[in-house]
Amino acid sequence: MQSEEREGELSSFCMHSRSLADLQGHLAHNQILISQFRLKLKMHDRLNKASHELRWRLCKVRNERAALLILHTLSFVACFSGPFGTQPNAHISYSVQTKI
């Protein structure tokens, strides 16, 4: 009778340990996803700042060669500045084309 109780307690403990390990695994995976999301947000913010800086410089530049260099750089940034780098940001390239 005591051995049956011990077996029951042992199997209950093993199931609890397994579910705890599963929860810890899910927690670790979620923490990785959160870290990746934060990194993508930082990159997106930096790309937006870069595009604003380039647009400002494009308005101020008088040299055609410099304007073309800024235009190419801005179109490159626009390819990666969509929602988390997944979609091109068309309004940036359009606004650049209309300024020159």
N, C-alpha and C positions, 0 to 999 in steps of 0.2 A: 504494500500500500504506500509506504513512504517512497519507494523507488518510482512508483507511478507518479506521485506528486512531484518528485524531483525532476523526472523527465518532462512533466508538464511545465514546470517552472523554467527548466532549461530551454525548452522549445519556445516558450513565451519570451524569454530573454533574448534568444537568437533572432526571433522575428522583430523584436523591438530594436535590437542592434542593427539589423539589416535596414529597417525603415529609417533609423537615425542616420545610417551611412548614406542612404538614398537622399534624404533631405540635405545632408551636408554636400553631397554631390550636386544637387540642384542649386543650392545656395552658391557654391563655387562657380557654377556655370553662369548663374545670373549675375554674379559680380564681374565676371569676364565680359558679359554682354553690356553691362553698365559702363565698364571702362572703355570698351570699344565705342559705345555711343558718345561718351564724353570726348573721346579723341576726335571723332567725326565732327562733333559740334565745334571744337577748337579749330579744326582745319577749315570748316565752313566759314567760321568767323574771320579767320586770317585771309581766306580768299576774297571774302566780301570787302575787307579793308583794303586789300591789294587792288581790287577792281575800282574802288572809289578813288584811291590814290592815282591810279593810271588814268582814269577819266579826267581828274582834275589837271593832271599834267598835260593831257591831250588838249584841253581847252587853252592852256597857257603857251604851248609850243608854237613857234613860228617856222621852224625848219621842217621841210617836207620829209626828209630822211628820218629825222627823229620821230615825226608823227607816225610814219609807217612802222617804225620799230615798236612804238607804244601800241599801235593798232594790232600788230601781230601778237604782242605779249598779252594784250587785253583779250583778244579772241581765244588765246590759249587758256587764260584764267577763266573765261566764260564757259569753256567746256567742262570745267571741274567745279564750278560754283553753283550748280543746281542743288536741289535738295540732297545734301550729303554726297555730292559728286556723282549722282546717278543720271542727271539730266542736264543737257546744255541749258544755259541761261540765255535765251534768245534776245531778251530786251537789251542786254549789254552790247551784243554785237550789232544790233540794229541801231542803237543810239550812237555807236562809234561810226557806223557807215554814214549816218546823216550829218555828222559834224564835219567830215572831211569832204 
